[in-house]
Amino acid sequence: MENYIRLDVDLEKFVLEENNFTLSKIAFKLSKGEALALLGPSGSGKTTLLKVLDGLYKNYSGKILLDGVELKKLTPREIYSKMGLLFQNPEEQLFAERVYEDVAFGPKNMGWSEEKINLAVKRALALVNLEGFENRPIHKLSFGEKKRVALAGLLAMGHEILLLDEPTLGLDPLLERNFIELLLNLKKKGFSIIMATHNVDLVPYFADKILVIKEGAMFLYGETREVLMNLEALKNGHMRPPLITEAFINLNDTLSKSLLPLTKEEATEVLKALVSKLCS
């Protein structure tokens, strides 16, 4: 089931009438256990696309298949039993007094038994590394902890497809890395992830594929290395490769694109190889 397609998207057109913004010609597939990075400059349509995928807007033309079924034919409950959207600002999703109440809100609305709710909350908090936080007041949590609680609220509902809108925004570098490690753990468990982000340096650590949007339309789409090595196209799309990659391009223009590092771990290996070559 590794290649099981969870989302099959061929969005021809969607117009957000409140600001006359248009999404068009966006097509991709998301498999079970796969992560897609959604990139693009501010105002390119990343958040709008996530809302369309989450079923908040259904007046689009084209197709969006969730587990093979057209999204327009599904009820909100059917969609939210499988897929959920994490907003940029966790304050928009947290409204209960304590952590348990907030994470349990969705399951309670689904009419689950108390026993099932308790198990769901416990599992969700464990997945986001917040075991023992059930009775913590929401207002006393750090910004990063609030983001994790909001994510736990999705996981408690049984969401296996996570739509994340700038989830690392406002986090310091260490918490960013911790969040990426959390996502990698979820991927290993079979969760599928679409993450909109401006932080291209984080992308190689979690993303299998990249979709770049420019002015509401798909500009680039493909495997992570393939997209990040398309330097001219990235520039035209007002994007850049990771800083570590740019450094090596400037440092050694003899390296092929297949050898250019995308992460610090890859950079270490490249440097070792270069030093070994110089010393031989």
BAFI-3210 file (N, C-alpha, C; in Angstrom, 3 decimals, decimal comma, padded with zeros to 6 digits):
// residues 280
n [1|2|3|4|5|6|7|8|9|10|11|12|13|14|15|16|17|18|19|20|21|22|23|24|25|26|27|28|29|30|31|32|33|34|35|36|37|38|39|40|41|42|43|44|45|46|47|48|49|50|51|52|53|54|55|56|57|58|59|60|61|62|63|64|65|66|67|68|69|70|71|72|73|74|75|76|77|78|79|80|81|82|83|84|85|86|87|88|89|90|91|92|93|94|95|96|97|98|99|100|101|102|103|104|105|106|107|108|109|110|111|112|113|114|115|116|117|118|119|120|121|122|123|124|125|126|127|128|129|130|131|132|133|134|135|136|137|138|139|140|141|142|143|144|145|146|147|148|149|150|151|152|153|154|155|156|157|158|159|160|161|162|163|164|165|166|167|168|169|170|171|172|173|174|175|176|177|178|179|180|181|182|183|184|185|186|187|188|189|190|191|192|193|194|195|196|197|198|199|200|201|202|203|204|205|206|207|208|209|210|211|212|213|214|215|216|217|218|219|220|221|222|223|224|225|226|227|228|229|230|231|232|233|234|235|236|237|238|239|240|241|242|243|244|245|246|247|248|249|250|251|252|253|254|255|256|257|258|259|260|261|262|263|264|265|266|267|268|269|270|271|272|273|274|275|276|277|278|279|280]
n.u [000,824|002,164|002,190|-000,328|-002,733|-003,741|-004,643|-005,734|-005,247|-006,502|-006,879|-008,658|-009,712|-010,310|-012,032|-011,604|-013,895|-014,064|-011,720|-011,162|-009,271|-007,512|-007,044|-005,402|-004,906|-003,534|-002,030|-001,466|-000,378|-000,816|000,612|000,106|001,860|003,551|005,215|004,565|005,957|004,731|005,419|006,116|005,989|004,825|001,337|000,889|-000,977|-000,967|-002,196|-004,877|-005,159|-004,793|-007,112|-009,068|-008,470|-009,128|-011,819|-013,212|-013,932|-015,915|-016,598|-015,135|-013,623|-012,752|-011,044|-010,872|-009,825|-010,402|-009,135|-010,031|-012,615|-014,663|-014,239|-016,351|-018,541|-018,485|-019,396|-018,821|-018,182|-017,313|-015,032|-013,492|-013,001|-010,836|-008,999|-007,357|-006,882|-004,230|-003,953|-002,022|-001,791|-002,031|-003,813|-006,193|-007,354|-007,498|-009,538|-010,575|-010,338|-008,449|-005,890|-006,750|-009,538|-009,568|-008,269|-009,991|-012,309|-013,101|-013,435|-015,551|-017,603|-017,990|-019,408|-018,276|-017,578|-016,791|-014,611|-013,351|-012,718|-010,918|-008,778|-008,111|-007,272|-005,087|-003,378|-002,978|-001,694|000,637|001,773|002,555|004,414|003,567|002,847|001,137|000,221|-002,457|-004,001|-003,019|-003,343|-004,424|-003,643|-001,233|000,633|003,531|004,207|005,041|004,166|001,431|000,997|001,512|-000,526|-002,748|-002,254|-002,448|-005,164|-006,144|-005,051|-006,299|-008,815|-008,498|-007,364|-005,491|-004,357|-002,615|-002,867|-000,844|-000,327|002,212|003,532|005,870|006,294|007,283|008,619|011,625|014,963|015,682|013,224|011,985|013,438|012,756|010,040|010,052|011,203|009,125|007,211|008,484|008,361|005,610|005,217|006,532|004,707|002,726|001,228|000,088|001,310|000,882|002,650|002,693|005,121|007,572|010,121|012,566|014,904|014,300|012,906|014,224|014,580|012,215|010,442|009,179|008,360|007,942|005,828|005,585|004,009|003,007|001,597|-000,961|-000,984|000,298|003,754|006,172|006,761|007,668|010,085|011,934|014,792|015,042|013,448|014,662|017,143|016,668|017,671|017,447|014,725|013,673|014,568|013,114|010,662|010,675|011,988|014,471|017,244|018,140|020,168|022,578|023,041|023,352|025,714|027,575|027,426|028,609|031,066|032,237|032,133|032,427|031,101|028,611|025,025|023,829|025,466|025,499|024,902|021,884|021,312|022,826|023,966|024,388|026,181|028,386|029,263|029,959|032,055|033,900|034,490|035,641|037,900|039,255|039,826|041,551|043,685|044,629]
n.v [-001,219|001,137|002,965|003,931|006,184|009,003|011,641|013,010|015,399|017,641|020,525|022,745|025,374|027,877|030,467|032,876|034,782|036,884|038,367|038,316|036,459|033,996|030,524|028,224|025,527|023,452|020,529|017,457|014,504|012,834|010,460|007,742|008,166|010,095|013,259|016,544|019,576|022,811|025,532|029,027|032,550|035,152|035,631|034,038|032,011|029,773|029,275|029,543|027,395|025,233|025,506|024,968|022,287|021,226|021,222|023,508|025,311|024,641|025,347|024,877|024,135|021,135|018,332|016,877|014,271|012,391|009,683|008,403|009,363|011,998|015,191|017,030|015,450|014,538|014,777|017,341|015,987|013,506|014,276|015,461|013,321|012,164|014,075|017,142|020,665|022,625|025,732|028,793|030,395|029,187|030,114|030,514|028,059|027,039|027,002|026,074|025,763|024,089|021,691|018,983|019,276|020,745|019,124|017,004|017,988|017,719|014,824|014,497|015,905|014,207|012,265|010,203|007,585|008,005|006,457|005,923|008,516|009,285|007,538|008,423|011,073|010,661|009,201|011,079|013,220|011,935|011,506|014,061|014,595|015,524|014,257|013,947|016,530|017,005|018,441|020,980|024,532|026,271|028,920|029,127|027,831|027,608|029,232|027,341|024,973|025,395|025,161|022,456|021,343|022,158|020,672|018,131|018,098|017,654|015,132|013,578|013,362|011,470|012,143|011,414|012,645|015,507|018,941|021,555|024,832|026,909|025,778|026,018|028,651|031,364|029,845|029,086|028,170|025,611|024,553|024,488|022,427|020,321|020,142|019,337|016,821|015,617|015,566|013,806|011,463|011,054|010,632|008,159|006,577|006,445|008,717|011,276|014,301|017,740|020,605|023,982|026,425|029,022|028,567|027,387|026,087|024,117|022,281|020,055|018,244|016,966|016,719|014,813|015,539|018,613|021,384|024,272|027,344|030,066|033,158|032,028|029,785|026,544|026,307|024,915|021,421|018,412|015,823|016,403|017,024|017,365|019,652|021,615|021,816|023,037|025,730|028,122|028,222|028,348|030,895|032,464|031,991|033,470|032,229|030,369|028,026|025,896|027,538|026,259|024,893|026,976|028,027|026,045|026,048|028,475|027,989|025,798|025,322|023,112|020,913|018,523|018,755|016,612|016,093|018,323|019,537|019,421|019,558|020,007|017,635|016,272|018,088|017,766|015,220|015,713|017,546|015,923|014,129|015,858|016,788|014,397|013,794|015,896|015,293|012,940]
n.w [000,000|-000,231|-002,342|-002,343|-003,319|-001,673|-002,062|-005,075|-007,259|-009,616|-010,280|-012,059|-012,015|-009,562|-008,026|-005,634|-004,450|-002,628|-002,714|-005,321|-006,219|-008,066|-008,425|-010,526|-012,852|-011,306|-010,441|-008,859|-007,001|-003,927|-001,945|000,407|003,410|002,378|001,936|000,934|000,025|-000,057|-001,821|-002,488|-003,244|-000,942|-001,027|-003,195|-003,188|-001,531|001,023|000,311|-001,477|000,309|001,837|-000,057|-000,599|001,854|001,804|002,434|000,528|-002,239|-004,756|-007,158|-010,355|-012,034|-010,573|-007,312|-005,639|-002,815|-001,391|-003,690|-004,055|-005,186|-003,812|-003,616|-003,294|-000,770|002,672|005,193|007,612|006,661|005,268|007,319|008,937|007,868|006,992|007,819|008,532|009,651|011,000|010,439|012,743|015,903|017,812|016,532|016,465|018,977|021,745|024,103|027,736|028,890|027,912|027,462|027,052|024,706|022,766|022,827|021,757|018,985|018,642|020,537|019,274|017,191|018,327|019,797|022,199|025,707|026,491|024,026|023,282|025,306|024,752|022,196|022,664|024,373|022,665|020,600|021,911|022,645|020,143|019,446|021,286|023,834|026,183|029,264|029,401|029,657|031,601|031,519|031,459|028,586|028,108|029,368|027,911|025,780|022,603|020,703|021,935|021,859|019,117|018,792|020,335|018,856|016,552|017,668|018,116|015,545|015,026|016,964|015,939|014,077|011,706|008,883|006,817|006,662|006,475|006,518|007,414|007,219|009,617|011,149|011,513|013,492|015,322|017,149|015,920|017,068|017,920|015,467|014,173|015,898|015,346|012,687|012,996|014,348|012,293|010,535|012,005|012,012|009,284|008,976|010,247|008,428|007,859|005,661|004,306|003,603|003,450|003,693|003,324|003,923|004,452|002,869|003,497|005,321|003,878|002,427|004,489|005,114|002,944|000,225|-002,256|-004,139|-004,619|-006,365|-006,317|-008,284|-008,530|-008,228|-009,861|-010,823|-010,826|-010,596|-010,177|-008,662|-007,760|-004,736|-004,883|-007,656|-008,157|-006,490|-007,629|-009,973|-010,745|-012,244|-012,834|-010,244|-009,499|-011,288|-010,260|-008,009|-005,910|-004,036|-003,805|-000,962|001,547|002,142|-000,184|-002,022|-001,016|-001,654|-004,401|-004,984|-003,846|-005,134|-008,329|-009,855|-009,005|-009,736|-010,261|-009,037|-006,935|-005,343|-002,107|-000,124|002,497|005,779|006,596|004,178|003,125|004,802|004,031|001,360|001,688|003,031|000,973|-000,904|000,483|000,860|-001,797|-002,454|-000,826|-001,778]
ca.u [000,000|003,053|001,862|-001,754|-002,972|-004,736|-005,203|-005,464|-005,724|-006,387|-007,699|-008,634|-009,899|-011,091|-011,992|-011,974|-014,610|-013,901|-010,641|-010,999|-008,033|-007,776|-006,141|-005,651|-003,943|-002,717|-002,246|-000,481|-000,894|-000,189|000,478|000,168|003,198|004,352|005,144|004,688|006,187|004,028|006,234|005,707|006,081|003,618|000,252|000,832|-002,171|-000,736|-003,245|-006,141|-005,167|-005,019|-008,532|-009,834|-008,226|-009,796|-013,258|-013,853|-014,504|-016,192|-017,022|-014,001|-013,769|-011,687|-011,323|-010,062|-010,262|-009,926|-009,258|-010,764|-013,965|-014,662|-014,419|-017,664|-019,579|-018,291|-019,866|-017,729|-017,788|-016,542|-013,717|-012,728|-012,618|-009,601|-008,088|-007,570|-006,023|-003,636|-003,780|-000,750|-001,860|-002,767|-004,864|-007,436|-007,891|-007,574|-010,549|-010,933|-009,524|-007,337|-005,440|-007,607|-010,815|-009,386|-007,964|-011,159|-013,479|-013,515|-014,019|-016,851|-018,584|-018,242|-020,283|-017,537|-017,724|-015,760|-013,424|-012,691|-012,185|-009,728|-007,707|-007,722|-006,532|-003,802|-002,560|-002,636|-000,694|001,891|002,325|003,168|005,354|002,993|002,252|001,030|-000,213|-003,914|-004,615|-002,344|-004,151|-003,969|-003,018|000,107|001,506|004,355|003,671|005,304|003,278|000,085|000,951|001,436|-001,869|-003,641|-002,013|-003,023|-006,604|-006,385|-004,692|-007,311|-009,970|-008,182|-006,853|-004,265|-003,835|-002,441|-002,624|-000,183|-000,077|003,334|003,521|007,081|006,371|007,321|009,396|013,066|015,570|015,633|011,842|011,743|013,991|011,939|008,768|010,338|011,374|007,767|006,594|009,122|007,807|004,250|005,365|006,878|003,497|001,790|000,510|000,431|001,455|001,142|003,086|003,022|006,188|008,507|011,460|013,046|016,018|013,758|012,194|014,874|014,583|010,963|009,587|009,480|008,088|007,719|004,944|005,789|002,903|003,308|000,411|-002,139|-000,866|001,433|004,940|007,089|006,309|008,498|010,856|012,573|016,087|014,806|012,936|015,624|018,293|016,240|018,034|016,916|013,274|013,423|014,767|011,972|009,498|010,966|012,406|015,901|017,550|018,611|021,393|023,739|023,238|023,907|027,105|028,414|027,458|029,619|032,347|032,829|031,227|032,692|030,210|027,398|023,804|023,519|026,344|025,293|024,164|020,668|021,276|024,166|024,494|024,918|027,341|029,506|029,757|030,602|033,338|034,807|034,919|036,519|039,176|039,918|040,326|042,699|044,785|045,080]
ca.v [000,000|002,289|003,932|004,219|007,618|009,580|012,815|013,112|016,762|018,265|021,723|023,578|026,785|028,278|031,916|033,347|035,997|037,981|039,252|038,073|035,719|032,785|029,381|027,549|024,570|022,841|019,077|016,643|013,366|012,636|009,059|007,401|008,288|011,022|014,665|017,510|020,961|023,778|026,738|030,145|033,839|035,603|036,013|033,168|031,174|028,548|029,099|029,339|026,022|024,345|025,602|024,236|020,866|020,842|021,220|024,748|025,875|023,550|025,888|024,817|023,252|020,140|017,232|016,625|012,969|011,963|008,220|007,991|009,936|013,433|015,954|017,687|014,480|014,158|015,704|017,815|014,952|012,493|014,858|015,711|012,054|011,729|015,157|018,362|021,815|023,336|027,142|029,439|030,869|028,198|030,770|030,409|026,717|026,670|027,845|025,500|026,259|023,179|020,915|017,822|019,723|021,206|017,987|016,112|018,669|017,095|013,504|014,623|016,305|013,046|011,370|009,035|007,240|008,587|005,594|006,146|009,878|009,260|006,864|009,278|012,219|010,150|008,854|012,301|013,966|011,185|011,714|015,393|014,694|016,323|013,382|014,559|017,931|017,054|019,436|022,280|025,621|026,660|030,242|029,043|027,105|028,399|029,288|026,047|023,981|025,626|024,582|021,008|021,010|022,299|019,501|016,986|018,137|016,994|013,726|012,915|013,123|010,382|012,651|010,789|013,592|016,752|020,138|022,418|026,167|027,548|025,303|026,381|030,108|031,856|028,947|029,280|027,093|024,307|024,074|024,150|021,102|019,368|019,980|018,531|015,443|015,148|015,251|012,598|010,348|010,839|010,024|006,745|005,891|006,394|009,960|012,047|015,692|018,870|021,693|025,263|027,049|029,937|028,172|026,378|025,353|022,963|021,402|018,772|017,352|016,220|016,636|013,905|016,307|020,049|022,085|025,720|028,116|031,451|033,894|031,179|028,658|025,668|026,780|023,780|020,270|017,246|015,332|017,508|017,397|017,841|021,029|022,524|021,964|023,831|027,035|029,226|028,252|028,850|032,341|033,044|031,852|034,256|031,290|030,057|026,739|026,058|028,330|025,363|024,592|028,192|028,165|025,106|026,501|029,545|027,463|024,840|025,215|021,871|019,870|018,314|018,991|015,415|016,084|019,511|019,176|020,143|019,635|020,068|016,273|016,027|018,968|017,132|014,124|016,304|018,101|014,798|013,598|016,842|016,768|013,130|013,911|016,816|014,683|011,713]
ca.w [000,000|-000,145|-003,378|-002,288|-003,505|-000,769|-002,736|-006,512|-007,516|-010,933|-010,096|-013,265|-011,657|-008,400|-007,823|-004,305|-004,838|-001,659|-003,159|-006,767|-006,437|-008,838|-008,523|-011,801|-013,416|-010,256|-010,478|-008,146|-006,260|-002,615|-001,548|001,832|003,965|001,577|002,326|-000,149|000,439|-000,892|-001,798|-003,326|-002,545|-000,247|-001,923|-004,371|-003,137|-000,779|002,029|-000,403|-001,974|001,448|002,223|-001,081|-000,372|003,099|001,587|002,884|-000,696|-003,187|-006,045|-008,081|-011,507|-012,031|-009,644|-006,124|-005,146|-001,502|-001,407|-004,880|-004,105|-005,430|-002,577|-003,622|-002,935|000,625|003,702|006,044|008,563|005,934|004,976|008,540|009,550|007,219|006,622|008,572|008,253|010,786|010,629|010,794|014,120|016,698|018,580|015,776|016,608|020,382|022,406|025,402|028,846|029,136|026,762|027,210|026,498|023,334|021,897|022,825|021,197|017,731|018,897|021,203|018,259|016,340|019,068|020,277|023,605|026,567|026,444|022,743|023,322|026,164|024,025|021,079|023,203|024,864|021,496|019,870|022,685|022,555|018,804|019,372|022,424|024,923|027,194|030,582|029,301|029,612|032,494|031,398|030,897|027,247|028,111|029,952|026,996|024,867|021,240|020,084|022,549|021,323|017,766|018,945|020,819|017,703|015,706|018,378|017,880|014,254|015,137|017,781|015,066|013,168|010,436|008,387|005,830|007,400|005,683|007,493|006,875|007,910|011,004|011,899|011,613|014,857|016,182|017,063|015,119|017,715|017,874|014,064|013,933|016,641|014,642|011,496|013,478|014,632|011,008|010,011|012,763|011,505|007,955|009,166|010,688|007,316|007,645|004,463|004,752|002,702|004,325|003,080|004,096|003,269|004,867|001,923|004,098|006,032|002,950|002,132|005,638|005,285|001,760|-000,881|-003,469|-003,964|-005,540|-006,287|-006,896|-008,619|-008,961|-008,243|-010,793|-010,581|-011,541|-010,601|-009,392|-008,884|-006,629|-004,017|-005,473|-009,021|-008,118|-005,869|-008,525|-011,135|-010,178|-013,053|-012,644|-008,892|-009,527|-012,001|-009,396|-006,798|-004,892|-004,036|-003,193|000,418|001,680|002,090|-001,607|-002,627|-000,572|-002,399|-005,797|-005,028|-003,389|-006,064|-009,480|-010,594|-008,515|-010,524|-009,489|-008,245|-005,762|-004,516|-000,891|000,226|003,955|006,380|006,617|002,834|002,966|005,498|003,197|000,182|002,126|003,286|-000,320|-001,521|001,224|000,533|-003,180|-002,438|-000,096|-002,435]
c.u [000,856|002,686|000,377|-001,981|-004,074|-005,426|-004,772|-006,093|-005,462|-007,330|-007,583|-008,752|-010,712|-010,924|-012,471|-012,584|-014,364|-012,735|-010,270|-009,662|-008,340|-006,654|-006,437|-004,530|-002,974|-003,035|-001,110|-001,180|-000,111|-000,462|000,494|001,619|004,113|004,164|005,427|004,897|005,525|004,749|005,671|005,812|004,776|002,565|000,107|-000,360|-002,025|-001,860|-004,588|-006,249|-005,427|-006,488|-009,425|-009,688|-008,962|-011,321|-013,970|-014,476|-014,714|-016,634|-015,857|-014,377|-012,548|-012,041|-010,357|-010,597|-009,594|-010,189|-010,177|-012,151|-013,867|-015,049|-015,812|-018,777|-019,517|-018,853|-018,667|-017,253|-016,955|-015,133|-012,885|-012,388|-011,291|-008,556|-008,406|-006,519|-005,553|-003,329|-002,407|-000,709|-002,663|-003,899|-006,218|-008,095|-008,055|-008,558|-010,989|-009,991|-008,285|-007,076|-006,380|-008,906|-010,678|-009,161|-009,174|-012,363|-013,997|-014,122|-015,375|-017,936|-018,908|-019,107|-019,598|-017,813|-016,589|-014,468|-012,636|-012,051|-010,897|-008,537|-007,187|-006,884|-005,145|-002,864|-002,086|-001,560|000,659|002,567|003,010|004,083|004,864|002,268|002,234|000,564|-001,731|-004,530|-003,946|-003,322|-003,568|-003,186|-001,609|001,093|002,361|003,716|003,861|004,408|001,849|-000,057|000,813|000,066|-002,877|-003,486|-002,593|-004,535|-006,985|-006,146|-005,727|-008,546|-009,724|-007,685|-005,546|-003,638|-003,803|-002,081|-002,102|000,192|000,983|003,441|004,757|007,241|006,323|008,083|010,882|013,683|015,498|014,228|011,427|012,198|013,172|010,612|008,954|010,531|010,028|007,070|007,178|008,596|006,389|004,279|005,638|005,661|002,417|000,977|001,003|000,362|001,619|001,465|003,448|004,067|006,971|009,949|011,976|014,194|015,549|013,236|012,902|014,839|013,305|010,212|010,083|009,318|007,846|006,755|005,152|004,633|003,374|002,053|-000,794|-002,073|000,355|002,600|005,973|006,490|007,213|009,170|011,676|013,890|015,906|014,374|013,992|016,886|017,938|016,421|017,430|015,409|012,912|013,539|013,587|010,688|009,654|011,292|013,919|016,093|017,946|019,937|022,641|024,068|023,864|025,378|028,021|028,471|028,546|031,016|033,041|031,889|031,492|031,782|028,983|026,180|023,460|024,351|026,162|024,456|022,922|020,561|022,698|024,803|025,089|026,175|028,575|030,130|030,487|031,976|034,355|035,368|035,901|037,900|039,953|040,544|041,573|043,927|045,351|046,083]
c.v [001,265|003,373|004,261|005,730|008,094|010,778|012,823|014,429|017,183|019,464|022,616|025,060|026,925|029,769|032,237|034,726|037,167|038,906|039,015|037,398|034,392|031,762|028,677|026,579|024,020|021,348|018,355|015,470|013,227|011,218|008,905|007,478|009,236|012,450|015,551|018,888|021,883|025,114|027,803|031,434|034,199|036,048|035,120|032,222|029,898|028,277|028,839|027,918|025,039|024,353|024,895|022,733|020,363|020,862|022,463|025,502|024,718|024,034|025,983|023,973|022,349|019,032|017,255|015,338|012,664|010,470|007,755|008,569|011,446|014,186|016,581|016,755|014,081|015,215|016,210|016,748|013,869|012,994|014,943|014,439|011,557|012,833|016,417|019,411|022,447|024,761|027,665|029,786|029,884|028,811|030,677|029,039|026,284|027,586|027,287|026,030|025,414|022,279|019,763|018,229|020,108|020,026|017,061|016,715|017,989|015,722|013,555|014,997|015,182|012,004|010,128|008,796|007,872|007,783|005,836|007,527|009,916|008,638|007,740|010,458|011,777|009,844|010,113|013,096|013,251|011,422|013,067|015,668|015,613|015,424|014,091|016,000|018,085|018,193|020,805|023,335|026,066|027,969|030,229|028,286|028,069|028,371|027,944|024,952|024,150|025,038|023,063|020,570|021,113|021,113|018,250|016,930|017,483|015,495|012,946|012,570|011,952|010,846|011,959|011,608|014,950|017,885|021,201|023,756|026,869|027,092|025,674|027,894|030,538|030,965|029,257|028,071|025,707|023,723|023,749|022,726|020,034|019,099|019,127|017,071|014,818|014,732|013,978|011,357|010,022|010,195|008,529|005,931|005,886|007,649|010,629|013,522|016,635|020,056|022,919|025,941|028,044|029,512|027,034|025,555|024,118|021,881|020,069|017,772|016,520|015,939|015,628|014,628|017,772|020,542|023,579|026,408|029,541|032,093|032,984|029,965|027,812|026,096|025,672|022,658|019,089|016,781|016,484|017,949|017,967|019,307|021,988|022,712|022,722|025,308|028,201|029,354|028,777|030,372|033,036|032,956|032,573|033,345|031,104|028,640|026,954|026,813|027,458|025,015|025,785|028,350|027,258|025,441|027,553|029,027|026,614|024,610|023,970|020,730|019,748|018,534|017,800|015,343|017,300|019,153|020,035|020,353|019,685|018,680|015,915|016,868|018,370|016,028|014,646|016,851|017,001|014,248|014,544|016,849|015,518|013,163|014,786|016,172|013,435|012,000]
c.w [000,000|-001,154|-003,422|-002,338|-002,564|-001,407|-004,194|-006,975|-008,963|-010,947|-011,324|-012,910|-010,387|-008,204|-006,416|-004,476|-003,896|-002,004|-004,626|-007,088|-007,114|-008,698|-009,837|-012,139|-012,368|-010,203|-009,748|-007,487|-004,964|-002,161|-000,034|002,306|003,213|002,078|001,123|000,443|-000,562|-000,755|-002,728|-002,542|-001,851|-001,261|-003,141|-004,359|-002,326|000,225|001,377|-000,926|-000,836|001,872|001,215|-000,850|000,868|002,975|002,061|001,723|-001,679|-004,556|-007,021|-009,288|-011,569|-011,070|-008,468|-005,528|-003,811|-001,389|-002,530|-005,027|-004,266|-004,151|-002,484|-003,172|-001,465|001,567|004,500|007,026|007,892|005,608|006,245|009,308|008,983|007,093|007,408|008,287|009,552|010,347|011,042|012,272|014,963|017,516|017,871|015,925|018,052|021,095|023,753|026,489|029,063|027,931|026,451|026,533|025,034|022,386|021,770|022,114|019,924|017,932|019,597|020,205|017,288|017,054|019,608|021,765|024,405|026,513|025,157|022,691|024,137|025,451|022,890|021,549|023,668|023,699|020,783|020,603|022,665|021,205|018,669|020,571|023,533|025,938|028,547|030,578|029,400|030,422|032,428|030,849|029,555|027,296|028,706|029,062|026,185|023,477|020,535|020,631|022,051|019,920|017,847|019,438|019,671|016,755|016,352|018,199|016,559|014,371|015,949|016,968|014,120|011,824|010,072|007,273|006,505|006,445|006,640|006,856|007,721|009,372|011,810|012,044|013,079|015,819|016,053|016,344|015,750|017,659|016,441|013,779|014,659|015,931|013,393|011,885|013,810|013,333|010,407|010,723|012,289|010,115|008,074|009,582|009,607|007,080|006,355|004,812|003,567|003,598|003,505|003,948|003,248|003,533|003,991|002,504|004,861|005,091|002,694|003,280|005,746|003,990|000,729|-002,219|-003,120|-005,034|-005,325|-007,009|-007,140|-009,183|-009,168|-009,141|-010,448|-011,459|-011,673|-009,770|-009,701|-007,611|-006,033|-004,652|-006,876|-009,031|-007,579|-006,701|-009,810|-010,779|-010,944|-012,866|-011,256|-008,848|-010,197|-011,180|-008,072|-005,615|-004,991|-003,515|-001,734|000,460|001,587|000,643|-002,311|-002,259|-001,379|-003,881|-005,957|-004,684|-004,452|-007,233|-010,322|-010,131|-009,412|-009,637|-008,605|-006,969|-004,859|-003,285|-000,690|001,731|004,504|006,442|005,257|002,603|003,631|004,651|001,958|000,550|002,406|001,970|-001,001|-000,848|000,899|-000,869|-003,228|-001,806|-000,800|-003,541]
res [m|e|n|y|i|r|l|d|v|d|l|e|k|f|v|l|e|e|n|n|f|t|l|s|k|i|a|f|k|l|s|k|g|e|a|l|a|l|l|g|p|s|g|s|g|k|t|t|l|l|k|v|l|d|g|l|y|k|n|y|s|g|k|i|l|l|d|g|v|e|l|k|k|l|t|p|r|e|i|y|s|k|m|g|l|l|f|q|n|p|e|e|q|l|f|a|e|r|v|y|e|d|v|a|f|g|p|k|n|m|g|w|s|e|e|k|i|n|l|a|v|k|r|a|l|a|l|v|n|l|e|g|f|e|n|r|p|i|h|k|l|s|f|g|e|k|k|r|v|a|l|a|g|l|l|a|m|g|h|e|i|l|l|l|d|e|p|t|l|g|l|d|p|l|l|e|r|n|f|i|e|l|l|l|n|l|k|k|k|g|f|s|i|i|m|a|t|h|n|v|d|l|v|p|y|f|a|d|k|i|l|v|i|k|e|g|a|m|f|l|y|g|e|t|r|e|v|l|m|n|l|e|a|l|k|n|g|h|m|r|p|p|l|i|t|e|a|f|i|n|l|n|d|t|l|s|k|s|l|l|p|l|t|k|e|e|a|t|e|v|l|k|a|l|v|s|k|l|c|s]
***
